[in-house]
């Protein structure tokens, strides 16, 4: 008899995707272990839509703020307000939000342990042996091994699980993201219910900069896939432009964010990916929390189906279901990012389009409810005509 513990599922990574997967699996009555490396907070604007709050039962107390509008800033400094008519976007601090998700997983019955994934080895009996090192202390602790019937890799854009389980597929390209959490200024001209999005090449040659209030804190950040571009310098410039250079810096964080969905999420045996490891960050917007949690839920469902049937093809359902629900949106956003973010001239026209009431209404409806809006054909036609005019350079900026 082996002395190694045997779990139904081991989940590597305790962010929104991994914690959600562990919660769903534990609620089914399976024995699940959630491995969280710890000591790191992902740079994130912290925006979550009402659809996430509803689908994943997020209590209002976790919302650090409620954004009622966005302000889009063009390369020329033009500011376009986009109010959210009758709705809001929830704002969370990942330093608080992620631990709460892990605590919920533990309350559902998951074991949670501070550890780093090191390697995996497939066994002849169908189990996977997972080698880990303890990270509960400041220095890396002793190694240990566990066995599992299935493994969920939710360990980020540079997923070690993906490298070990699906080595034939290269990881997707990524954007380097960096932000600084600062104290929100106590000034009359600082709107704690408005998210600023800066489309300026000096702040990001291929993405954008952001100022997202989280109540008494604010996230100021930027991202870029261009090697050598100084994100710290860009954030310093953004803080200066937004009159935030005097605000106290609480912490600084950086991490890669994937630019496209992986073509394969499973190894055809007993491993499936979720979250950034699966590449589920929306192009153009960079939104990741909702899609991470959705992919975690789907990875849990697929893992449970695999445990029930014993058929590895069940794991492929996670990606298939995700793309069926969100693939078209990701495709459209990818085209938008590639075209509109390529130069300041195009960014200027893009911001001009954001001033259109039809664009604003459909944008917020799609964002808040996570579906393409089909009920207003007249608005879609008007947007198409205006979009074409901007593409051809006929529209006035």
C-alpha positions in Angstrom: 0.0 0.0 0.0 1.3 3.5 -0.9 1.8 6.0 1.9 1.1 8.8 -0.5 -2.4 10.4 0.0 -4.8 9.8 -3.0 -7.2 12.6 -4.0 -9.9 12.6 -6.5 -8.7 15.9 -7.9 -5.7 18.1 -7.1 -6.0 21.8 -8.2 -2.8 23.7 -8.7 -3.2 27.4 -8.2 -5.5 29.2 -5.8 -6.6 32.2 -7.9 -10.1 32.8 -9.1 -10.0 29.8 -11.5 -8.4 27.3 -9.2 -10.4 28.3 -6.1 -13.6 28.1 -8.1 -12.7 24.7 -9.5 -11.9 23.4 -6.0 -15.1 24.7 -4.6 -17.3 23.1 -7.3 -15.5 19.7 -7.0 -15.6 19.8 -3.2 -19.4 20.5 -3.3 -19.8 17.3 -5.3 -18.5 15.3 -2.4 -15.1 14.5 -4.0 -11.8 14.6 -2.1 -10.0 17.7 -3.5 -6.7 19.3 -2.6 -6.0 23.0 -3.6 -2.4 23.9 -3.8 -1.6 27.6 -3.5 1.9 28.8 -3.8 1.2 32.1 -1.9 3.3 35.2 -1.6 2.0 36.8 -4.7 -0.9 39.0 -5.8 -1.7 39.3 -9.5 -1.7 42.8 -11.0 -5.4 43.4 -11.9 -7.8 46.3 -12.3 -10.2 44.3 -10.2 -13.4 44.9 -12.3 -16.1 42.2 -12.0 -19.4 42.4 -13.9 -22.8 41.8 -12.4 -23.0 38.4 -14.2 -20.0 37.2 -12.1 -21.5 38.5 -8.9 -24.8 36.7 -9.7 -23.4 33.4 -11.1 -20.7 32.9 -8.4 -22.7 34.3 -5.5 -20.2 37.1 -4.5 -21.4 38.9 -1.3 -21.7 42.7 -1.6 -19.2 43.1 1.3 -16.4 41.9 -1.0 -16.9 44.9 -3.4 -14.5 47.6 -2.5 -16.4 50.0 -4.8 -19.0 50.2 -7.5 -18.1 51.9 -10.7 -20.9 53.8 -12.3 -19.1 55.0 -15.4 -15.8 54.9 -17.3 -13.8 57.7 -18.8 -11.9 57.0 -22.0 -8.9 59.2 -22.6 -7.5 59.6 -26.2 -4.0 60.3 -27.3 -4.8 64.0 -27.7 -6.2 64.1 -24.2 -9.9 64.0 -25.2 -12.0 62.6 -22.5 -15.2 60.6 -23.3 -17.5 59.7 -20.5 -19.3 56.3 -20.7 -22.0 56.2 -17.9 -23.5 52.8 -17.0 -27.2 53.4 -17.3 -28.9 51.7 -14.4 -26.0 49.4 -13.6 -22.5 49.2 -12.1 -19.3 47.3 -12.3 -18.0 45.8 -9.1 -14.5 46.6 -8.1 -12.5 44.1 -5.9 -9.0 44.1 -4.4 -7.3 40.8 -5.3 -5.5 40.9 -1.9 -8.9 40.4 -0.3 -10.9 38.7 -3.1 -8.6 35.7 -3.8 -8.1 34.6 -0.1 -11.9 34.8 0.3 -12.4 32.4 -2.7 -9.9 30.0 -1.2 -11.6 30.2 2.2 -14.9 29.4 0.5 -13.3 26.3 -1.2 -12.1 25.2 2.3 -15.6 25.7 3.7 -17.0 23.5 0.9 -14.7 20.7 1.9 -11.5 21.3 -0.1 -8.1 20.9 1.6 -6.0 24.0 1.0 -2.2 23.8 1.3 0.6 26.2 0.7 2.8 24.4 -1.8 4.5 24.8 -5.2 3.9 22.3 -8.0 7.3 20.8 -9.2 6.5 18.0 -11.6 4.1 15.2 -12.4 4.4 11.6 -13.4 1.7 9.4 -15.0 1.2 6.1 -13.3 0.3 2.7 -14.9 -2.8 2.6 -12.7 -4.2 5.8 -14.2 -3.3 8.0 -11.3 -1.0 11.0 -11.6 1.8 11.5 -9.1 2.4 15.2 -8.3 5.7 16.3 -6.8 5.4 19.5 -4.7 7.5 21.6 -2.3 6.1 23.2 0.8 5.9 27.0 0.8 4.3 27.6 4.1 7.6 29.0 5.4 9.6 31.9 3.9 12.1 29.5 2.3 11.0 26.6 0.2 10.3 23.7 2.4 10.6 19.9 2.0 9.3 18.1 -1.0 6.4 15.8 -0.9 4.3 13.8 -3.4 0.6 13.0 -3.7 -1.5 11.0 -6.0 -4.7 12.1 -7.8 -7.2 10.7 -10.3 -7.3 14.1 -12.0 -5.4 17.3 -12.0 -6.6 20.9 -12.7 -3.8 23.3 -13.7 -4.8 26.8 -12.8 -1.3 28.1 -12.1 -1.0 31.2 -14.4 0.1 32.2 -17.8 3.5 30.5 -17.4 1.8 27.3 -16.1 4.2 24.7 -14.9 1.4 22.1 -15.1 0.8 23.0 -18.8 4.5 22.6 -19.6 4.6 19.2 -17.9 1.4 17.8 -19.2 1.1 19.3 -22.7 4.7 19.9 -23.7 3.9 19.8 -27.4 2.0 23.1 -27.4 3.8 26.3 -26.9 2.3 28.8 -24.4 0.3 31.6 -26.0 1.9 35.1 -26.3 1.4 37.3 -23.4 1.2 41.0 -22.3 3.4 42.1 -19.4 1.1 43.9 -16.9 2.3 46.1 -14.0 0.3 48.2 -11.6 0.7 50.1 -8.4 -1.9 50.1 -5.6 -2.0 53.5 -4.1 -4.0 55.4 -1.5 -7.0 57.0 -3.2 -6.7 60.7 -3.1 -9.2 62.6 -0.9 -10.0 65.3 -3.4 -13.3 66.6 -4.8 -12.1 66.1 -8.4 -11.3 62.4 -7.9 -14.3 60.3 -8.8 -14.2 57.0 -6.8 -17.0 55.6 -9.0 -15.3 56.1 -12.4 -12.7 53.9 -14.1 -10.3 55.8 -16.3 -8.9 54.0 -19.4 -6.0 55.8 -21.2 -5.5 54.9 -24.8 -2.1 56.6 -25.5 0.9 55.1 -27.2 3.3 56.6 -24.6 1.5 54.7 -21.9 1.2 51.5 -23.9 2.1 50.9 -27.6 -0.4 48.0 -27.9 -2.7 48.0 -24.9 -3.8 50.7 -22.5 -3.3 52.3 -19.1 -5.9 52.3 -16.3 -6.9 54.1 -13.1 -9.4 51.9 -11.3 -10.6 53.0 -7.8 -11.1 50.4 -5.1 -12.6 52.5 -2.4 -9.7 53.7 -0.2 -7.2 52.2 -2.7 -6.7 52.7 -6.5 -5.0 50.5 -9.1 -2.9 52.4 -11.6 -1.4 50.2 -14.2 -0.5 49.5 -17.8 0.4 46.5 -20.0 2.3 45.8 -23.2 3.7 42.9 -25.2 6.6 45.0 -26.5 9.8 43.8 -25.0 11.9 46.6 -23.6 8.9 48.9 -23.0 9.2 50.4 -19.5 5.9 49.7 -17.7 7.2 51.3 -14.5 8.0 54.4 -16.5 4.5 54.3 -18.1 2.8 54.0 -14.8 4.9 56.9 -13.4 3.8 59.0 -16.4 0.2 57.9 -15.9 0.2 58.9 -12.3 1.6 62.3 -13.2 -1.0 62.8 -15.9 -3.8 61.8 -13.6 -2.4 64.0 -10.7 -1.7 60.9 -8.6 2.0 61.2 -8.2 1.7 62.4 -4.6 -0.5 59.5 -3.5 1.2 56.9 -1.2 2.2 53.7 -2.9 1.0 50.6 -1.0 2.3 47.8 -3.2 3.5 47.1 -6.7 2.8 44.0 -8.7 3.6 42.6 -12.1 2.8 39.4 -14.1 2.3 38.1 -17.6 -1.3 38.0 -19.0 -2.0 35.7 -21.9 -3.2 37.1 -25.2 -5.1 34.2 -26.7 -6.9 31.0 -25.6 -4.8 27.9 -25.7 -5.8 25.5 -28.5 -5.6 22.6 -26.1 -6.6 22.5 -22.4 -6.2 18.8 -21.6 -3.6 16.1 -22.1 -6.0 13.4 -23.2 -5.4 11.5 -19.9 -6.2 13.2 -16.6 -5.1 16.8 -16.7 -7.1 19.9 -17.7 -6.2 23.6 -17.5 -8.2 26.7 -16.4 -7.7 30.4 -15.9 -4.6 32.1 -17.3 -3.1 28.7 -17.8 -5.8 28.1 -20.4 -5.4 31.6 -21.8 -8.8 32.9 -21.0 -8.2 36.7 -20.8 -10.4 38.7 -23.1 -8.4 40.6 -25.8 -8.8 44.4 -26.0 -10.3 44.7 -22.6 -7.9 42.5 -20.7 -10.8 41.2 -18.5 -9.9 38.0 -16.8 -11.6 37.4 -13.5 -15.0 36.4 -14.9 -13.5 34.2 -17.6 -11.1 32.6 -15.1 -13.9 31.7 -12.8 -16.1 30.5 -15.6 -13.2 28.3 -16.9 -12.6 27.0 -13.4 -16.3 25.9 -13.2 -16.1 24.2 -16.6 -12.8 22.5 -15.7 -14.5 21.2 -12.5 -17.5 19.9 -14.5 -15.3 18.2 -17.0 -13.2 16.6 -14.2 -16.3 15.3 -12.5 -17.5 13.8 -15.8 -14.1 12.2 -16.3 -14.2 10.7 -12.7 -17.7 9.4 -13.4 -17.1 7.9 -16.8 -13.4 7.1 -16.8 -13.2 8.5 -20.3 -10.4 11.1 -20.8 -12.3 12.8 -23.7 -14.6 14.3 -21.1 -11.9 16.7 -20.1 -12.0 18.3 -23.6 -15.5 19.5 -22.9 -14.1 22.3 -20.7 -12.6 24.2 -23.6 -15.3 23.2 -26.0 -18.0 24.6 -23.8 -16.0 27.8 -23.1 -15.5 28.5 -26.7 -19.1 27.8 -27.6 -20.1 30.5 -25.0 -17.4 33.0 -25.5 -15.3 32.2 -28.5 -17.1 34.7 -30.8 -16.6 37.5 -28.4 -12.9 36.8 -28.0 -12.5 36.7 -31.8 -14.2 40.1 -32.2 -12.2 41.6 -29.4 -9.0 40.2 -30.8 -9.7 41.9 -34.2 -10.4 45.2 -32.3 -7.2 45.1 -30.4 -5.1 44.3 -33.4 -6.5 47.1 -35.5 -7.5 49.9 -33.1 -4.6 49.7 -30.7 -1.9 49.8 -33.5 -1.3 53.6 -33.6 -2.3 56.8 -31.9 -4.2 57.8 -35.0 -6.4 54.8 -34.8 -6.7 55.1 -31.0 -8.0 58.6 -31.5 -10.7 57.3 -33.8 -11.5 54.5 -31.5 -12.1 56.9 -28.6 -14.3 59.0 -30.9 -16.4 55.9 -31.5 -16.8 55.4 -27.8 -18.7 58.7 -27.6 -21.5 57.2 -29.6 -24.6 56.4 -27.4 -25.3 53.2 -29.3 -21.7 52.0 -28.9 -21.9 52.7 -25.1 -25.2 50.9 -24.6 -24.2 47.8 -26.5 -20.7 47.8 -24.9 -22.1 47.9 -21.3 -24.8 45.4 -22.1 -22.3 42.9 -23.5 -19.8 43.5 -20.7 -22.3 43.2 -17.8 -24.2 40.2 -19.1 -21.5 38.4 -21.1 -23.4 38.0 -24.2 -23.6 39.7 -27.6 -26.6 42.0 -27.8 -29.0 41.1 -30.6 -32.1 43.0 -29.7 -31.4 46.3 -31.4 -30.7 45.7 -35.1 -31.0 49.5 -35.8 -28.3 50.3 -33.4 -26.0 47.6 -34.9 -26.6 49.0 -38.3 -25.7 52.6 -37.1 -22.6 51.3 -35.4 -21.6 49.4 -38.6 -21.9 52.6 -40.7 -20.0 54.7 -38.2 -17.3 52.1 -37.7 -16.9 51.9 -41.5 -16.6 55.7 -41.7 -13.8 55.6 -39.0 -12.0 52.8 -40.8 -12.0 54.7 -44.0 -11.0 57.9 -42.4 -14.2 59.8 -43.3 -15.5 60.4 -39.8 -14.6 63.6 -38.0 -12.6 63.1 -34.8 
